[in-house]
Amino acid sequence: MTKQFTPENINELLENEVFVFGSNLNGNHAGGAAKIALDKFGAINGNPQGLQGKSYALPTLGKDMNKLSLDEISQNIDTLYFFAREKQDLIFLVTKIGCGIAGFDEEEISNLFKSKDKPENIVLPVEFTFIKGFKGFDKDLKCRNFQFEEGKKYIHKGDVKACSGGFHFCEMPLDIFNYYPPINGNQFYSVEGSGKSDKENSDSKVAVEKLKINTKLSVHLLFKLHFDLLWKKIKVDKKETINSTTGYKAHSSTTGNYAHSSTTGNYAHSSTTGEEAHSSTTGYKAHSSTTGNYAHSSTTGYKAHSSTTGEEAISSALGFQSKAKSEKGWIIIVDWKVDENYNRKINAIYSAKVGDKILNKIIKPNHNYWFEDGKLKSEKS
């Protein structure tokens, strides 16, 4: 029976299995998976690429031991796939090539594999197979009138193409607001995609052949996960930058497009002015502000204000008596309930676009909105 995923540690192979490892163009198999291939599976020093014994070398480093380009590695994967289709009697167990000594980020290499039509006799590491992401639904857990259920898996029959075929979701949490804003009971879930895939260039939207619906997520958690992912993403994508502070009254500000700002200290304010440049704060009276289009602002601290002025920008104020305002976009505010022991619990979360209503009150541009003692309050700023 063919393995579903490449095992983490391989010490022996079945008769028809081949160990696929990352190599360098010198054919010097001195470390990592290459050393295992040399010691156990018939790899030959001086042979940089192709089948050798019960192993297959796939170059990720050049003769000078510098990284090959992703395009070059992609071509080497194509060579492997062509060879595998010619050798249907063999099963090729691909290790996490390029992610050890070569120093590539796992996401860089996995995206190369996810973009290709994989032969049936190629087995990949689980990390190279699934695309993790986030998906929005309406209040009934439907997307484009297709009914989904939590925990279920779905398979698309037909072509997979971003915006036209397959199941769609976003790899970055806040991008789902472009399709399902936090209004009218819309729901948000973490998902996993697999099989054939195709990506959209305008944001992180991806179309996949297979989709699993995982866990329901709150708006607050979406903001947190977005910034967590940005920290990881910045290591491999220089287009985006983040300015972050954690100290008391330690302010953070950015002005470039995709330049995000985050603070966690009390009275530590955060501000951005660029397109799609998000801002987040978590401290007491730590205010957050954005001015760019699609640039979202979030606060979770007590009496912490959130403000946006850009088109389709979301201002989220999730803390107790925290205020949200927007010039053209959306606001999210929380009605907190305080019991007799002064414990705070969320009573309800409300959201609306400027011009729409919350509790029969029209949301006006450049007005702060918040809840106090169960009543919706507002003031012109």
VEXMI-228625 format. One record per residue (C-alpha): residue number from 1; chain; x, y, z. Coordinates in steps of 0.02 Angstrom, whole numbers, always signed. Layout:
<atoms>
+-----+-------+--------+--------+--------+
:  nr : kette :   east :  north :     up :
+-----+-------+--------+--------+--------+
: NUM :     A :      X :      Y :      Z :
...
+-----+-------+--------+--------+--------+
</atoms>
This chain:
<atoms>
+-----+-------+--------+--------+--------+
:  nr : kette :   east :  north :     up :
+-----+-------+--------+--------+--------+
:   1 :     A :     +0 :     +0 :     +0 :
:   2 :     A :    +70 :   +171 :    -51 :
:   3 :     A :   +109 :   +287 :    +94 :
:   4 :     A :     -1 :   +442 :   +108 :
:   5 :     A :   +144 :   +553 :   +164 :
:   6 :     A :   +333 :   +537 :   +171 :
:   7 :     A :   +381 :   +477 :   +346 :
:   8 :     A :   +479 :   +599 :   +454 :
:   9 :     A :   +620 :   +475 :   +479 :
:  10 :     A :   +664 :   +344 :   +348 :
:  11 :     A :   +786 :   +206 :   +396 :
:  12 :     A :   +734 :    +73 :   +271 :
:  13 :     A :   +640 :    +62 :   +107 :
:  14 :     A :   +524 :    -62 :    +26 :
:  15 :     A :   +588 :   -144 :   -133 :
:  16 :     A :   +501 :    -20 :   -249 :
:  17 :     A :   +530 :   +139 :   -146 :
:  18 :     A :   +655 :   +278 :   -188 :
:  19 :     A :   +724 :   +405 :    -63 :
:  20 :     A :   +718 :   +581 :   -140 :
:  21 :     A :   +840 :   +704 :    -59 :
:  22 :     A :   +906 :   +879 :    -86 :
:  23 :     A :  +1080 :   +890 :   -160 :
:  24 :     A :  +1210 :  +1014 :   -223 :
:  25 :     A :  +1282 :  +1025 :   -398 :
:  26 :     A :  +1449 :   +957 :   -335 :
:  27 :     A :  +1365 :   +794 :   -289 :
:  28 :     A :  +1444 :   +808 :   -117 :
:  29 :     A :  +1323 :   +710 :     -8 :
:  30 :     A :  +1399 :   +754 :   +159 :
:  31 :     A :  +1256 :   +804 :   +272 :
:  32 :     A :  +1070 :   +794 :   +313 :
:  33 :     A :   +961 :   +684 :   +204 :
:  34 :     A :  +1100 :   +674 :    +74 :
:  35 :     A :  +1213 :   +587 :   +200 :
:  36 :     A :  +1074 :   +463 :   +239 :
:  37 :     A :  +1055 :   +430 :    +53 :
:  38 :     A :  +1243 :   +403 :    +38 :
:  39 :     A :  +1256 :   +288 :   +189 :
:  40 :     A :  +1097 :   +186 :   +167 :
:  41 :     A :  +1017 :   +204 :     -4 :
:  42 :     A :  +1155 :   +199 :   -134 :
:  43 :     A :  +1186 :   +384 :   -170 :
:  44 :     A :  +1351 :   +414 :   -260 :
:  45 :     A :  +1469 :   +556 :   -217 :
:  46 :     A :  +1500 :   +663 :   -371 :
:  47 :     A :  +1328 :   +626 :   -444 :
:  48 :     A :  +1222 :   +784 :   -414 :
:  49 :     A :  +1055 :   +734 :   -492 :
:  50 :     A :   +944 :   +588 :   -535 :
:  51 :     A :   +923 :   +406 :   -485 :
:  52 :     A :  +1069 :   +322 :   -397 :
:  53 :     A :  +1040 :   +159 :   -306 :
:  54 :     A :   +877 :   +172 :   -209 :
:  55 :     A :   +890 :   +363 :   -198 :
:  56 :     A :   +859 :   +512 :   -311 :
:  57 :     A :   +958 :   +675 :   -297 :
:  58 :     A :   +865 :   +839 :   -328 :
:  59 :     A :   +982 :   +992 :   -328 :
:  60 :     A :   +938 :  +1141 :   -218 :
:  61 :     A :  +1115 :  +1212 :   -201 :
:  62 :     A :  +1240 :  +1263 :   -334 :
:  63 :     A :  +1425 :  +1218 :   -352 :
:  64 :     A :  +1470 :  +1366 :   -242 :
:  65 :     A :  +1347 :  +1300 :   -112 :
:  66 :     A :  +1235 :  +1451 :   -134 :
:  67 :     A :  +1048 :  +1427 :   -153 :
:  68 :     A :   +981 :  +1390 :   -325 :
:  69 :     A :   +838 :  +1502 :   -380 :
:  70 :     A :   +661 :  +1442 :   -348 :
:  71 :     A :   +637 :  +1434 :   -537 :
:  72 :     A :   +787 :  +1317 :   -552 :
:  73 :     A :   +722 :  +1207 :   -411 :
:  74 :     A :   +550 :  +1207 :   -494 :
:  75 :     A :   +630 :  +1143 :   -654 :
:  76 :     A :   +721 :  +1007 :   -555 :
:  77 :     A :   +553 :   +954 :   -481 :
:  78 :     A :   +482 :   +945 :   -657 :
:  79 :     A :   +627 :   +831 :   -705 :
:  80 :     A :   +588 :   +718 :   -557 :
:  81 :     A :   +403 :   +713 :   -602 :
:  82 :     A :   +442 :   +670 :   -784 :
:  83 :     A :   +556 :   +530 :   -727 :
:  84 :     A :   +426 :   +466 :   -603 :
:  85 :     A :   +294 :   +455 :   -740 :
:  86 :     A :   +416 :   +350 :   -841 :
:  87 :     A :   +448 :   +236 :   -691 :
:  88 :     A :   +274 :   +190 :   -633 :
:  89 :     A :   +341 :    +34 :   -547 :
:  90 :     A :   +433 :   +144 :   -420 :
:  91 :     A :   +368 :   +248 :   -273 :
:  92 :     A :   +466 :   +409 :   -242 :
:  93 :     A :   +469 :   +468 :    -61 :
:  94 :     A :   +511 :   +654 :    -67 :
:  95 :     A :   +593 :   +720 :    +91 :
:  96 :     A :   +583 :   +904 :   +142 :
:  97 :     A :   +712 :   +952 :    +12 :
:  98 :     A :   +795 :  +1121 :    +31 :
:  99 :     A :   +728 :  +1151 :   +207 :
: 100 :     A :   +882 :  +1090 :   +303 :
: 101 :     A :  +1060 :  +1133 :   +256 :
: 102 :     A :  +1004 :  +1230 :   +101 :
: 103 :     A :   +910 :  +1351 :   +214 :
: 104 :     A :   +750 :  +1378 :   +114 :
: 105 :     A :   +590 :  +1419 :   +206 :
: 106 :     A :   +470 :  +1272 :   +208 :
: 107 :     A :   +334 :  +1379 :   +130 :
: 108 :     A :   +444 :  +1425 :    -19 :
: 109 :     A :   +478 :  +1243 :    -65 :
: 110 :     A :   +305 :  +1177 :    -24 :
: 111 :     A :   +226 :  +1307 :   -139 :
: 112 :     A :   +329 :  +1238 :   -284 :
: 113 :     A :   +256 :  +1065 :   -257 :
: 114 :     A :    +78 :  +1127 :   -225 :
: 115 :     A :    +75 :  +1218 :   -392 :
: 116 :     A :   +110 :  +1059 :   -493 :
: 117 :     A :     +8 :   +910 :   -551 :
: 118 :     A :    +85 :   +771 :   -446 :
: 119 :     A :   +110 :   +596 :   -519 :
: 120 :     A :    +22 :   +460 :   -419 :
: 121 :     A :   +187 :   +375 :   -375 :
: 122 :     A :   +258 :   +532 :   -292 :
: 123 :     A :   +237 :   +541 :   -103 :
: 124 :     A :   +263 :   +710 :    -18 :
: 125 :     A :   +291 :   +765 :   +162 :
: 126 :     A :   +128 :   +819 :   +244 :
: 127 :     A :   +197 :   +997 :   +253 :
: 128 :     A :   +210 :  +1001 :    +62 :
: 129 :     A :    +33 :   +937 :    +38 :
: 130 :     A :    -88 :  +1043 :   +139 :
: 131 :     A :   -119 :  +1230 :   +118 :
: 132 :     A :   -182 :  +1303 :   +280 :
: 133 :     A :   -295 :  +1454 :   +272 :
: 134 :     A :   -455 :  +1543 :   +319 :
: 135 :     A :   -627 :  +1548 :   +241 :
: 136 :     A :   -781 :  +1656 :   +261 :
: 137 :     A :   -962 :  +1599 :   +253 :
: 138 :     A :  -1133 :  +1676 :   +275 :
: 139 :     A :  -1233 :  +1648 :   +434 :
: 140 :     A :  -1291 :  +1477 :   +373 :
: 141 :     A :  -1114 :  +1418 :   +335 :
: 142 :     A :  -1142 :  +1437 :   +148 :
: 143 :     A :  -1024 :  +1508 :    +18 :
: 144 :     A :  -1100 :  +1551 :   -151 :
: 145 :     A :  -1253 :  +1445 :   -103 :
: 146 :     A :  -1145 :  +1291 :    -72 :
: 147 :     A :  -1184 :  +1217 :   +100 :
: 148 :     A :  -1032 :  +1173 :   +208 :
: 149 :     A :  -1021 :  +1085 :   +376 :
: 150 :     A :   -890 :  +1099 :   +511 :
: 151 :     A :   -768 :   +953 :   +511 :
: 152 :     A :   -818 :   +891 :   +339 :
: 153 :     A :   -707 :   +866 :   +185 :
: 154 :     A :   -756 :   +914 :     +8 :
: 155 :     A :   -690 :   +871 :   -166 :
: 156 :     A :   -714 :   +981 :   -318 :
: 157 :     A :   -747 :   +895 :   -485 :
: 158 :     A :   -677 :   +994 :   -630 :
: 159 :     A :   -544 :  +1124 :   -666 :
: 160 :     A :   -462 :  +1215 :   -520 :
: 161 :     A :   -436 :  +1399 :   -561 :
: 162 :     A :   -436 :  +1549 :   -443 :
: 163 :     A :   -599 :  +1647 :   -457 :
: 164 :     A :   -679 :  +1521 :   -574 :
: 165 :     A :   -660 :  +1341 :   -516 :
: 166 :     A :   -628 :  +1246 :   -354 :
: 167 :     A :   -650 :  +1285 :   -170 :
: 168 :     A :   -582 :  +1455 :   -122 :
: 169 :     A :   -506 :  +1525 :    +38 :
: 170 :     A :   -371 :  +1647 :    +92 :
: 171 :     A :   -200 :  +1609 :   +166 :
: 172 :     A :   -198 :  +1775 :   +262 :
: 173 :     A :   -341 :  +1795 :   +388 :
: 174 :     A :   -392 :  +1975 :   +356 :
: 175 :     A :   -403 :  +1949 :   +168 :
: 176 :     A :   -566 :  +1853 :   +194 :
: 177 :     A :   -649 :  +2017 :   +243 :
: 178 :     A :   -634 :  +2067 :    +60 :
: 179 :     A :   -762 :  +1932 :    +21 :
: 180 :     A :   -856 :  +1908 :   +184 :
: 181 :     A :   -852 :  +2063 :   +295 :
: 182 :     A :   -897 :  +2038 :   +478 :
: 183 :     A :  -1082 :  +2082 :   +458 :
: 184 :     A :  -1250 :  +1993 :   +450 :
: 185 :     A :  -1188 :  +1846 :   +552 :
: 186 :     A :  -1050 :  +1797 :   +430 :
: 187 :     A :   -941 :  +1659 :   +501 :
: 188 :     A :   -755 :  +1625 :   +486 :
: 189 :     A :   -662 :  +1459 :   +495 :
: 190 :     A :   -488 :  +1388 :   +481 :
: 191 :     A :   -474 :  +1269 :   +334 :
: 192 :     A :   -352 :  +1152 :   +247 :
: 193 :     A :   -337 :  +1135 :    +59 :
: 194 :     A :   -251 :   +998 :    -40 :
: 195 :     A :   -241 :   +922 :   -212 :
: 196 :     A :   -232 :  +1035 :   -364 :
: 197 :     A :   -220 :  +1221 :   -325 :
: 198 :     A :   -211 :  +1392 :   -406 :
: 199 :     A :   -176 :  +1563 :   -331 :
: 200 :     A :   -246 :  +1737 :   -357 :
: 201 :     A :   -123 :  +1881 :   -379 :
: 202 :     A :   -225 :  +2020 :   -298 :
: 203 :     A :   -221 :  +1946 :   -123 :
: 204 :     A :   -191 :  +1779 :    -37 :
: 205 :     A :   -344 :  +1693 :   -111 :
: 206 :     A :   -314 :  +1515 :   -169 :
: 207 :     A :   -422 :  +1387 :   -258 :
: 208 :     A :   -403 :  +1202 :   -214 :
: 209 :     A :   -472 :  +1034 :   -267 :
: 210 :     A :   -498 :   +969 :    -90 :
: 211 :     A :   -554 :  +1068 :    +62 :
: 212 :     A :   -578 :  +1026 :   +246 :
: 213 :     A :   -675 :  +1142 :   +362 :
: 214 :     A :   -591 :  +1149 :   +532 :
: 215 :     A :   -621 :  +1269 :   +677 :
: 216 :     A :   -733 :  +1422 :   +694 :
: 217 :     A :   -636 :  +1583 :   +729 :
: 218 :     A :   -682 :  +1747 :   +811 :
: 219 :     A :   -643 :  +1915 :   +731 :
: 220 :     A :   -520 :  +1950 :   +873 :
: 221 :     A :   -427 :  +1787 :   +839 :
: 222 :     A :   -420 :  +1825 :   +652 :
: 223 :     A :   -327 :  +1987 :   +688 :
: 224 :     A :   -207 :  +1898 :   +806 :
: 225 :     A :   -174 :  +1757 :   +683 :
: 226 :     A :   -146 :  +1883 :   +543 :
: 227 :     A :     -6 :  +1970 :   +637 :
: 228 :     A :    +68 :  +1804 :   +692 :
: 229 :     A :    +76 :  +1748 :   +511 :
: 230 :     A :   +150 :  +1915 :   +456 :
: 231 :     A :   +297 :  +1889 :   +574 :
: 232 :     A :   +331 :  +1722 :   +492 :
: 233 :     A :   +298 :  +1785 :   +316 :
: 234 :     A :   +416 :  +1934 :   +329 :
: 235 :     A :   +565 :  +1816 :   +336 :
: 236 :     A :   +537 :  +1765 :   +155 :
: 237 :     A :   +439 :  +1911 :    +81 :
: 238 :     A :   +526 :  +2079 :    +86 :
: 239 :     A :   +374 :  +2168 :    +12 :
: 240 :     A :   +296 :  +2180 :   +183 :
: 241 :     A :   +372 :  +2257 :   +339 :
: 242 :     A :   +314 :  +2263 :   +519 :
: 243 :     A :   +351 :  +2384 :   +657 :
: 244 :     A :   +311 :  +2313 :   +827 :
: 245 :     A :   +330 :  +2367 :  +1008 :
: 246 :     A :   +288 :  +2284 :  +1173 :
: 247 :     A :   +331 :  +2409 :  +1309 :
: 248 :     A :   +229 :  +2531 :  +1413 :
: 249 :     A :   +192 :  +2687 :  +1309 :
: 250 :     A :   +300 :  +2616 :  +1169 :
: 251 :     A :   +219 :  +2682 :  +1010 :
: 252 :     A :   +231 :  +2605 :   +837 :
: 253 :     A :   +204 :  +2689 :   +669 :
: 254 :     A :   +227 :  +2645 :   +485 :
: 255 :     A :   +195 :  +2739 :   +323 :
: 256 :     A :   +229 :  +2617 :   +179 :
: 257 :     A :   +110 :  +2503 :    +85 :
: 258 :     A :    +97 :  +2330 :   +167 :
: 259 :     A :   +195 :  +2403 :   +315 :
: 260 :     A :   +106 :  +2338 :   +469 :
: 261 :     A :   +111 :  +2405 :   +646 :
: 262 :     A :    +78 :  +2317 :   +810 :
: 263 :     A :    +92 :  +2358 :   +996 :
: 264 :     A :    +53 :  +2261 :  +1155 :
: 265 :     A :    +93 :  +2384 :  +1297 :
: 266 :     A :    -26 :  +2497 :  +1394 :
: 267 :     A :    -45 :  +2671 :  +1316 :
: 268 :     A :    +62 :  +2607 :  +1170 :
: 269 :     A :    -18 :  +2675 :  +1012 :
: 270 :     A :     -5 :  +2601 :   +837 :
: 271 :     A :    -28 :  +2690 :   +671 :
: 272 :     A :    -11 :  +2654 :   +484 :
: 273 :     A :    -41 :  +2758 :   +328 :
: 274 :     A :     -5 :  +2638 :   +183 :
: 275 :     A :   -120 :  +2533 :    +74 :
: 276 :     A :   -164 :  +2365 :   +156 :
: 277 :     A :    -55 :  +2412 :   +305 :
: 278 :     A :   -141 :  +2341 :   +459 :
: 279 :     A :   -127 :  +2406 :   +637 :
: 280 :     A :   -159 :  +2315 :   +799 :
: 281 :     A :   -147 :  +2353 :   +986 :
: 282 :     A :   -188 :  +2251 :  +1142 :
: 283 :     A :   -147 :  +2365 :  +1289 :
: 284 :     A :   -253 :  +2476 :  +1404 :
: 285 :     A :   -298 :  +2638 :  +1313 :
: 286 :     A :   -180 :  +2587 :  +1172 :
: 287 :     A :   -257 :  +2665 :  +1016 :
: 288 :     A :   -244 :  +2600 :   +838 :
: 289 :     A :   -264 :  +2698 :   +677 :
: 290 :     A :   -249 :  +2669 :   +489 :
: 291 :     A :   -278 :  +2782 :   +338 :
: 292 :     A :   -246 :  +2667 :   +188 :
: 293 :     A :   -375 :  +2574 :    +84 :
: 294 :     A :   -406 :  +2396 :   +145 :
: 295 :     A :   -297 :  +2437 :   +297 :
: 296 :     A :   -381 :  +2362 :   +450 :
: 297 :     A :   -366 :  +2423 :   +629 :
: 298 :     A :   -395 :  +2321 :   +786 :
: 299 :     A :   -389 :  +2351 :   +974 :
: 300 :     A :   -426 :  +2233 :  +1118 :
: 301 :     A :   -379 :  +2338 :  +1270 :
: 302 :     A :   -494 :  +2427 :  +1393 :
: 303 :     A :   -548 :  +2598 :  +1325 :
: 304 :     A :   -433 :  +2579 :  +1175 :
: 305 :     A :   -489 :  +2671 :  +1018 :
: 306 :     A :   -484 :  +2604 :   +840 :
: 307 :     A :   -494 :  +2715 :   +686 :
: 308 :     A :   -489 :  +2695 :   +496 :
: 309 :     A :   -512 :  +2814 :   +350 :
: 310 :     A :   -479 :  +2704 :   +197 :
: 311 :     A :   -600 :  +2619 :    +78 :
: 312 :     A :   -661 :  +2449 :   +139 :
: 313 :     A :   -553 :  +2465 :   +296 :
: 314 :     A :   -615 :  +2382 :   +455 :
: 315 :     A :   -604 :  +2465 :   +625 :
: 316 :     A :   -620 :  +2335 :   +762 :
: 317 :     A :   -632 :  +2386 :   +945 :
: 318 :     A :   -650 :  +2228 :  +1048 :
: 319 :     A :   -602 :  +2286 :  +1223 :
: 320 :     A :   -717 :  +2340 :  +1365 :
: 321 :     A :   -787 :  +2514 :  +1324 :
: 322 :     A :   -666 :  +2530 :  +1178 :
: 323 :     A :   -718 :  +2641 :  +1034 :
: 324 :     A :   -719 :  +2613 :   +846 :
: 325 :     A :   -738 :  +2739 :   +706 :
: 326 :     A :   -723 :  +2736 :   +518 :
: 327 :     A :   -735 :  +2864 :   +380 :
: 328 :     A :   -785 :  +2748 :   +237 :
: 329 :     A :   -767 :  +2569 :   +296 :
: 330 :     A :   -833 :  +2455 :   +433 :
: 331 :     A :   -837 :  +2456 :   +622 :
: 332 :     A :   -844 :  +2310 :   +745 :
: 333 :     A :   -889 :  +2344 :   +927 :
: 334 :     A :   -927 :  +2233 :  +1076 :
: 335 :     A :  -1064 :  +2247 :  +1206 :
: 336 :     A :   -986 :  +2183 :  +1366 :
: 337 :     A :  -1093 :  +2124 :  +1513 :
: 338 :     A :  -1032 :  +2145 :  +1692 :
: 339 :     A :  -1106 :  +2030 :  +1825 :
: 340 :     A :  -1129 :  +2061 :  +2010 :
: 341 :     A :   -950 :  +2001 :  +2042 :
: 342 :     A :   -882 :  +2124 :  +1913 :
: 343 :     A :   -837 :  +1984 :  +1794 :
: 344 :     A :   -846 :  +2037 :  +1611 :
: 345 :     A :   -923 :  +1930 :  +1476 :
: 346 :     A :   -963 :  +1967 :  +1295 :
: 347 :     A :  -1150 :  +1996 :  +1275 :
: 348 :     A :  -1147 :  +2028 :  +1088 :
: 349 :     A :  -1034 :  +2083 :   +945 :
: 350 :     A :  -1100 :  +2208 :   +819 :
: 351 :     A :  -1033 :  +2263 :   +651 :
: 352 :     A :  -1090 :  +2380 :   +513 :
: 353 :     A :  -1026 :  +2483 :   +368 :
: 354 :     A :  -1036 :  +2672 :   +376 :
: 355 :     A :  -1213 :  +2716 :   +323 :
: 356 :     A :  -1288 :  +2554 :   +389 :
: 357 :     A :  -1366 :  +2528 :   +560 :
: 358 :     A :  -1325 :  +2450 :   +728 :
: 359 :     A :  -1477 :  +2435 :   +841 :
: 360 :     A :  -1574 :  +2553 :   +728 :
: 361 :     A :  -1439 :  +2687 :   +741 :
: 362 :     A :  -1359 :  +2742 :   +578 :
: 363 :     A :  -1169 :  +2729 :   +584 :
: 364 :     A :  -1099 :  +2898 :   +533 :
: 365 :     A :   -926 :  +2934 :   +464 :
: 366 :     A :   -793 :  +2993 :   +586 :
: 367 :     A :   -899 :  +2956 :   +739 :
: 368 :     A :   -840 :  +2848 :   +884 :
: 369 :     A :   -956 :  +2706 :   +934 :
: 370 :     A :   -950 :  +2598 :  +1089 :
: 371 :     A :  -1060 :  +2511 :  +1217 :
: 372 :     A :  -1081 :  +2568 :  +1395 :
: 373 :     A :  -1198 :  +2482 :  +1519 :
: 374 :     A :  -1280 :  +2390 :  +1376 :
: 375 :     A :  -1318 :  +2548 :  +1276 :
: 376 :     A :  -1243 :  +2600 :  +1110 :
: 377 :     A :  -1151 :  +2766 :  +1130 :
: 378 :     A :  -1081 :  +2882 :   +998 :
: 379 :     A :   -987 :  +3045 :   +983 :
: 380 :     A :   -919 :  +3148 :   +839 :
: 381 :     A :   -730 :  +3148 :   +843 :
+-----+-------+--------+--------+--------+
</atoms>
